[in-house]
């Protein structure tokens, strides 16, 4: 009998993260200081991050050793399973083999602890007592709360208000692990008070929540800030996903022709894709697809430009595909993938032609998620549903062409805390929404005079 789950032993857990910077033909433009607009150095980042993380952010070493203290906690759920979606293959009548890397087995239910554990470790090692952060859909806030709990750190989470209201159980999860959770914008920071004065009913955004978390972190010597996506060190930590998958494909004898991941900031996509992009850079024929919502079409419609990572312009300027740091996403469902920018490294590999980007509307994604759940049994997070939609399209394309293909997608998290969005879907309260070009033009006006990448 052929295996459905391909499992690795704990002894086969990767001992190092993969840094794609070592293999790229060129590097992204450097981050710029928000005041001087000149390239920043490690000292400029010191108020926000521990030096261990900063050195990873700027590193060009191919392999960076995973500390034993981090591996010890990874072993609670890693290596995660690689699963063959045989029932879905049969239902689609496709000659394609469909595999997914299931990251929903983590305690927080998503891929996010892969970097949360690492970041908490480096903060603890350097004597940090508190960490502030933001969260949108709640996966990152949950993961960092878990990590801070393990390392005895205080955790404060600014949660985008629309998600704070939609997802009380995700909030309870963070509180169970000891975190303090506030709706953002909040009256606790100057950035939050400014937004509330302008719009008391603001649904919030990741850009606003980042501003609040950064503002508090730089004002206290015992506190650092932690980001769940976008930056190089975050993407680096996530590569355990793809490294494990490559080992698991050695067991099956297959190798992916198509790799798919959903994209908000870019961390889970990078985690599955970057280790395989090393093979593509070295000549392997692989199609790599980044999938985003039509409501937040950063890669597919956002220009490549220097922009701030937050609304209050406290962070460095980074070169990325962006919808503008003033962008407020439509609060259309309870999923994530609603950040105004995409990781500089993900933006860069798109510009190099190593990956392609697609955008899908939410009804098609929920249709795909329900079909997948009914056949494979796992309820996907709304974010993951975007990858599932692209995967089904690729499997049906293989059927039309009569070609055998191997498709891999990253199942970034389960949807057990996202059932309110499924309720809305089944009640036919969800509608498709494509961001109007006028909204993009409006959001981008403010960055037109910034330095060009």
C-alpha positions as CSV (number, residue, x, y, z in Angstrom):
1,X,0.0,0.0,0.0
2,X,1.4,3.4,-1.0
3,X,1.8,5.9,1.8
4,X,-0.6,8.9,2.3
5,X,1.5,10.5,5.1
6,X,5.3,10.8,4.6
7,X,6.8,11.3,8.1
8,X,10.3,12.1,9.2
9,X,11.8,11.1,12.5
10,X,12.7,13.8,15.0
11,X,16.3,13.0,14.4
12,X,15.8,14.1,10.8
13,X,14.7,17.6,11.8
14,X,16.8,20.2,9.9
15,X,19.8,21.5,11.8
16,X,20.1,24.7,9.8
17,X,17.9,27.3,8.1
18,X,18.4,28.0,4.4
19,X,19.3,31.6,3.4
20,X,18.4,32.2,-0.3
21,X,20.5,35.4,-0.3
22,X,23.5,33.2,-0.8
23,X,22.3,31.9,-4.2
24,X,20.4,34.8,-5.8
25,X,22.0,36.4,-8.9
26,X,21.5,39.8,-7.2
27,X,20.3,41.1,-3.8
28,X,17.3,43.4,-3.1
29,X,18.0,47.1,-2.6
30,X,19.0,47.9,1.0
31,X,16.5,49.2,3.6
32,X,16.7,52.9,4.2
33,X,16.6,54.9,7.4
34,X,13.2,56.6,7.8
35,X,14.8,60.0,8.5
36,X,18.0,60.2,6.4
37,X,16.8,57.9,3.6
38,X,20.3,56.4,3.6
39,X,21.0,52.6,3.9
40,X,20.6,51.4,7.5
41,X,23.1,49.4,9.5
42,X,22.8,46.9,12.4
43,X,22.9,49.7,15.0
44,X,19.8,51.4,13.4
45,X,17.8,48.2,14.0
46,X,19.1,47.7,17.6
47,X,16.2,49.5,19.3
48,X,13.8,47.0,17.7
49,X,15.5,43.7,17.5
50,X,18.1,41.6,19.4
51,X,21.5,41.5,17.7
52,X,21.2,37.8,16.9
53,X,18.2,38.5,14.7
54,X,19.8,41.6,13.2
55,X,22.8,39.6,12.0
56,X,20.5,37.0,10.4
57,X,18.6,39.9,8.7
58,X,21.7,41.0,6.9
59,X,23.5,37.6,6.5
60,X,24.5,36.2,3.1
61,X,25.6,32.8,4.6
62,X,23.8,29.9,2.9
63,X,23.1,27.9,6.0
64,X,22.5,29.3,9.5
65,X,22.6,26.8,12.4
66,X,19.4,26.3,14.4
67,X,20.1,26.6,18.2
68,X,19.5,23.4,20.2
69,X,17.1,25.3,22.4
70,X,14.9,26.1,19.4
71,X,15.2,22.5,18.1
72,X,14.0,21.2,21.4
73,X,10.7,23.1,21.1
74,X,10.4,22.4,17.4
75,X,10.3,18.7,18.3
76,X,6.9,19.2,19.9
77,X,5.4,19.1,16.4
78,X,8.2,19.0,13.8
79,X,8.9,17.5,11.4
80,X,5.4,18.2,10.1
81,X,3.8,15.6,7.7
82,X,3.9,15.7,4.0
83,X,0.5,14.4,2.9
84,X,-0.6,13.0,-0.5
85,X,-4.2,14.2,-1.3
86,X,-5.2,11.0,-3.0
87,X,-9.0,11.5,-2.5
88,X,-8.8,14.9,-4.1
89,X,-6.8,13.6,-7.0
90,X,-9.4,10.9,-7.6
91,X,-12.3,13.4,-7.4
92,X,-10.7,15.8,-9.8
93,X,-9.8,13.0,-12.2
94,X,-6.3,14.5,-12.6
95,X,-3.1,12.7,-13.5
96,X,-1.3,15.1,-11.2
97,X,0.1,14.0,-7.8
98,X,-1.0,16.4,-5.1
99,X,1.0,16.8,-1.9
100,X,0.7,19.3,0.9
101,X,2.9,20.2,3.8
102,X,0.6,20.3,6.8
103,X,1.7,23.1,9.1
104,X,-1.6,23.0,11.1
105,X,0.0,20.4,13.4
106,X,1.8,23.1,15.4
107,X,0.3,24.1,18.9
108,X,-0.9,27.4,17.4
109,X,-2.4,25.7,14.4
110,X,-0.2,27.4,11.7
111,X,3.4,27.8,10.4
112,X,4.0,30.9,12.5
113,X,5.7,29.2,15.5
114,X,8.6,28.3,13.3
115,X,9.9,31.9,13.6
116,X,8.2,32.9,16.8
117,X,10.2,30.3,18.8
118,X,13.4,31.4,17.2
119,X,12.7,35.1,17.8
120,X,11.7,34.5,21.4
121,X,14.9,32.5,21.9
122,X,17.2,35.3,20.6
123,X,15.4,37.9,22.7
124,X,15.7,35.8,25.9
125,X,19.4,35.1,25.2
126,X,20.1,38.8,25.1
127,X,18.2,39.7,28.3
128,X,15.0,41.1,26.8
129,X,12.0,41.0,29.2
130,X,9.1,42.0,27.0
131,X,8.1,41.7,23.4
132,X,5.5,43.7,21.5
133,X,3.9,42.7,18.3
134,X,0.9,43.1,16.0
135,X,-1.4,40.5,14.6
136,X,-4.1,40.5,11.9
137,X,-6.0,37.3,11.6
138,X,-4.4,36.1,14.9
139,X,-2.1,33.4,13.8
140,X,1.0,35.4,14.5
141,X,-0.2,36.7,17.8
142,X,-1.0,33.2,18.9
143,X,2.4,31.9,17.9
144,X,4.4,34.6,19.6
145,X,2.3,34.3,22.8
146,X,3.2,30.6,22.8
147,X,6.8,31.3,22.2
148,X,7.0,34.0,24.9
149,X,5.3,31.6,27.3
150,X,8.0,28.9,26.7
151,X,10.8,31.4,27.3
152,X,9.3,33.3,30.2
153,X,8.9,36.6,28.3
154,X,6.0,39.1,28.6
155,X,4.1,39.5,25.4
156,X,1.8,42.3,24.3
157,X,-0.2,42.0,21.1
158,X,-1.9,44.8,19.2
159,X,-4.6,43.0,17.3
160,X,-6.2,44.5,14.2
161,X,-9.6,45.7,15.5
162,X,-11.8,43.9,12.9
163,X,-10.1,40.6,13.7
164,X,-10.2,41.3,17.5
165,X,-14.0,41.5,17.2
166,X,-14.4,38.7,14.7
167,X,-12.1,36.2,16.5
168,X,-12.7,36.1,20.3
169,X,-11.3,32.5,20.5
170,X,-8.0,33.4,18.8
171,X,-7.8,36.2,21.4
172,X,-8.5,33.8,24.2
173,X,-5.8,31.5,22.9
174,X,-3.2,34.3,23.2
175,X,-4.4,35.0,26.7
176,X,-4.2,31.4,27.7
177,X,-0.5,31.6,26.9
178,X,-0.1,34.7,29.0
179,X,-0.3,37.5,26.5
180,X,-2.0,40.9,26.8
181,X,-4.1,41.6,23.8
182,X,-5.5,45.0,22.7
183,X,-7.6,46.0,19.8
184,X,-5.7,48.3,17.4
185,X,-6.0,51.2,16.9
186,X,-5.8,51.7,20.7
187,X,-5.6,54.7,23.0
188,X,-2.4,53.4,24.5
189,X,-0.1,54.9,21.8
190,X,0.3,58.2,20.0
191,X,-0.2,56.4,16.7
192,X,-3.4,54.7,17.9
193,X,-4.8,57.9,19.4
194,X,-4.1,59.8,16.1
195,X,-6.0,57.2,14.1
196,X,-8.9,57.1,16.6
197,X,-9.2,60.9,16.5
198,X,-9.5,60.8,12.7
199,X,-11.8,57.7,12.7
200,X,-13.2,56.4,16.0
201,X,-14.7,53.4,14.1
202,X,-11.5,52.5,12.3
203,X,-11.4,48.7,11.6
204,X,-7.6,48.9,11.9
205,X,-4.9,47.5,9.7
206,X,-1.6,45.7,10.1
207,X,0.2,48.9,9.3
208,X,-1.5,50.7,12.2
209,X,-0.9,47.8,14.6
210,X,2.8,47.6,13.6
211,X,3.1,51.4,14.4
212,X,1.6,50.8,17.9
213,X,3.9,47.9,18.7
214,X,7.0,49.6,17.4
215,X,6.2,52.8,19.2
216,X,5.9,51.0,22.5
217,X,9.0,48.9,21.9
218,X,11.4,51.8,21.2
219,X,10.2,53.6,24.4
220,X,11.2,50.9,26.8
221,X,14.7,49.5,27.3
222,X,13.4,46.1,28.5
223,X,11.3,45.7,25.4
224,X,11.9,44.6,21.8
225,X,9.6,44.3,18.8
226,X,8.9,41.1,16.9
227,X,7.5,40.8,13.3
228,X,5.7,37.7,12.0
229,X,6.4,38.1,8.3
230,X,8.1,40.3,5.7
231,X,11.7,40.6,7.0
232,X,14.6,38.3,5.9
233,X,15.1,36.6,9.3
234,X,11.4,35.7,9.4
235,X,11.5,34.1,6.0
236,X,14.8,32.3,6.9
237,X,13.2,30.6,10.0
238,X,10.3,29.4,7.9
239,X,12.6,27.4,5.5
240,X,12.4,24.4,7.8
241,X,9.1,23.7,5.9
242,X,10.7,23.4,2.5
243,X,13.9,21.7,3.8
244,X,11.8,19.0,5.4
245,X,9.6,18.7,2.3
246,X,12.7,18.0,0.1
247,X,13.7,15.2,2.5
248,X,10.2,13.8,2.3
249,X,10.2,13.8,-1.5
250,X,13.4,11.8,-1.4
251,X,11.3,9.1,0.4
252,X,8.5,9.2,-2.3
253,X,10.8,9.4,-5.3
254,X,8.8,12.3,-6.6
255,X,9.9,16.0,-7.0
256,X,7.5,18.9,-7.4
257,X,6.9,20.4,-10.8
258,X,4.6,23.1,-9.3
259,X,4.9,24.7,-5.8
260,X,2.2,27.0,-4.4
261,X,1.8,29.1,-1.3
262,X,-0.5,31.9,-0.3
263,X,1.0,35.4,0.3
264,X,0.2,38.1,2.8
265,X,3.6,39.3,4.0
266,X,5.3,36.3,2.5
267,X,6.5,34.1,5.3
268,X,4.8,30.8,4.7
269,X,5.3,31.1,0.9
270,X,9.0,31.7,1.4
271,X,9.1,28.8,3.8
272,X,7.9,26.3,1.3
273,X,9.4,27.9,-1.9
274,X,12.8,29.2,-1.1
275,X,14.6,25.8,-0.5
276,X,13.2,24.7,-3.9
277,X,14.1,28.0,-5.6
278,X,17.7,27.0,-4.8
279,X,17.1,24.1,-7.3
280,X,15.4,26.4,-9.8
281,X,18.3,28.8,-9.7
282,X,20.6,25.8,-10.4
283,X,18.6,24.8,-13.5
284,X,15.6,22.7,-12.2
285,X,12.4,23.3,-14.1
286,X,9.9,24.3,-11.4
287,X,6.8,26.6,-11.5
288,X,6.5,28.5,-8.3
289,X,3.2,30.4,-7.7
290,X,2.4,33.0,-5.1
291,X,-1.3,33.5,-4.5
292,X,-3.0,36.5,-2.9
293,X,-6.6,37.9,-2.6
294,X,-8.1,40.2,-5.1
295,X,-9.0,42.5,-2.2
296,X,-5.3,43.0,-1.4
297,X,-3.5,42.5,-4.7
298,X,0.0,43.6,-3.6
299,X,2.1,41.4,-5.9
300,X,-0.2,41.4,-8.8
301,X,-1.2,45.1,-8.9
302,X,1.1,47.0,-6.4
303,X,4.1,48.8,-7.9
304,X,7.6,47.9,-6.7
305,X,8.7,50.9,-4.6
306,X,10.3,52.0,-1.4
307,X,7.7,52.3,1.3
308,X,7.3,52.1,5.0
309,X,6.2,48.9,6.7
310,X,3.8,50.8,9.0
311,X,1.2,53.6,8.9
312,X,3.0,56.0,11.2
313,X,6.3,55.8,9.3
314,X,8.4,54.5,12.2
315,X,10.0,51.6,10.4
316,X,12.7,51.6,7.8
317,X,11.8,52.1,4.1
318,X,12.0,48.8,2.3
319,X,11.8,48.0,-1.4
320,X,8.8,45.9,-2.0
321,X,5.6,45.5,-4.0
322,X,3.2,47.8,-2.0
323,X,-0.3,49.3,-2.0
324,X,1.0,52.2,0.1
325,X,1.4,52.3,3.9
326,X,-1.9,54.2,4.4
327,X,-3.8,51.3,2.8
328,X,-6.8,50.1,4.8
329,X,-8.0,46.7,3.6
330,X,-11.7,46.0,3.2
331,X,-12.9,44.0,6.2
332,X,-14.6,41.4,4.0
333,X,-13.8,38.1,5.7
334,X,-11.9,36.8,8.7
335,X,-8.8,35.8,6.9
336,X,-5.4,37.4,6.8
337,X,-3.3,38.2,3.7
338,X,-4.2,41.8,4.1
339,X,-0.9,43.5,4.6
340,X,-0.1,46.5,2.3
341,X,3.4,45.2,1.3
342,X,5.1,42.0,0.5
343,X,8.5,40.8,1.9
344,X,11.3,42.5,0.0
345,X,12.9,39.1,-0.7
346,X,9.6,37.7,-2.1
347,X,9.2,40.9,-4.2
348,X,12.7,40.5,-5.4
349,X,12.4,36.9,-6.6
350,X,9.2,37.9,-8.4
351,X,11.1,40.7,-10.2
352,X,13.8,38.2,-11.1
353,X,11.2,36.0,-12.8
354,X,11.8,33.1,-10.4
355,X,8.1,33.0,-9.3
356,X,4.8,34.1,-10.6
357,X,1.9,35.8,-8.8
358,X,-1.9,35.3,-9.0
359,X,-4.9,36.8,-7.3
360,X,-8.2,35.1,-6.5
361,X,-11.5,36.3,-5.1
362,X,-12.8,35.0,-1.8
363,X,-15.8,33.0,-3.0
364,X,-13.7,30.9,-5.3
365,X,-11.3,30.3,-2.5
366,X,-14.0,29.3,0.0
367,X,-15.5,27.0,-2.7
368,X,-12.1,25.3,-3.1
369,X,-11.6,25.1,0.7
370,X,-14.9,23.3,1.2
371,X,-14.2,20.9,-1.6
372,X,-10.8,20.1,-0.1
373,X,-12.3,19.7,3.4
374,X,-15.0,17.4,2.3
375,X,-12.5,15.1,0.5
376,X,-9.4,15.3,2.7
377,X,-11.1,16.1,6.1
378,X,-9.1,19.1,7.2
379,X,-10.8,22.5,7.4
380,X,-8.3,25.1,5.9
381,X,-7.7,28.6,7.2
382,X,-9.1,31.2,4.7
383,X,-5.5,32.1,3.9
384,X,-4.6,28.6,3.0
385,X,-7.8,28.4,0.8
386,X,-6.1,30.7,-1.7
387,X,-3.3,28.1,-2.2
388,X,-5.9,25.4,-2.5
389,X,-7.7,27.2,-5.2
390,X,-4.5,27.6,-7.2
391,X,-3.6,24.0,-6.6
392,X,-7.0,22.8,-8.0
393,X,-6.6,25.0,-11.0
394,X,-3.1,23.5,-11.7
395,X,-4.4,19.9,-11.2
396,X,-7.3,20.6,-13.6
397,X,-4.8,22.1,-16.1
398,X,-2.8,18.9,-15.9
399,X,-6.0,17.0,-16.6
400,X,-6.7,19.1,-19.7
401,X,-3.2,18.7,-21.0
402,X,-3.0,15.0,-20.1
403,X,0.3,15.6,-18.3
404,X,1.5,13.9,-15.2
405,X,2.7,16.5,-12.7
406,X,3.6,16.7,-9.1
407,X,2.1,19.6,-7.2
408,X,3.1,20.8,-3.8
409,X,1.4,23.4,-1.7
410,X,1.9,24.7,1.8
411,X,-1.1,24.1,4.0
412,X,-0.2,27.0,6.2
413,X,-2.8,26.5,8.9
414,X,-6.1,25.0,9.8
415,X,-9.4,27.0,10.0
416,X,-10.6,25.9,13.4
417,X,-10.5,29.5,14.7
418,X,-11.9,30.9,11.5
419,X,-15.4,29.3,11.4
420,X,-17.1,32.7,11.6
421,X,-15.9,33.3,8.1
422,X,-17.3,29.9,7.0
423,X,-20.6,30.8,8.7
424,X,-20.7,33.9,6.5
425,X,-19.8,31.9,3.4
426,X,-22.6,29.3,4.0
427,X,-25.1,32.1,4.8
428,X,-24.2,33.7,1.5
429,X,-23.1,36.9,3.2
430,X,-19.7,37.0,1.5
431,X,-19.3,38.8,-1.8
432,X,-16.3,39.0,-4.2
433,X,-14.3,42.2,-3.9
434,X,-11.6,43.5,-6.2
435,X,-9.7,46.5,-4.9
436,X,-10.6,49.5,-7.2
437,X,-7.7,51.1,-9.0
438,X,-8.7,54.4,-7.6
439,X,-8.0,53.1,-4.1
440,X,-4.6,51.9,-5.2
441,X,-3.8,55.3,-6.8
442,X,-4.9,57.1,-3.7
443,X,-2.7,55.0,-1.4
444,X,0.3,55.4,-3.6
445,X,0.3,59.2,-4.0
446,X,2.0,59.6,-0.7
447,X,5.0,57.5,-1.7
448,X,5.6,58.9,-5.1
449,X,8.5,61.2,-3.9
450,X,10.3,58.4,-2.0
451,X,13.6,57.1,-3.2
452,X,13.4,54.7,-6.1
453,X,14.6,51.1,-5.8
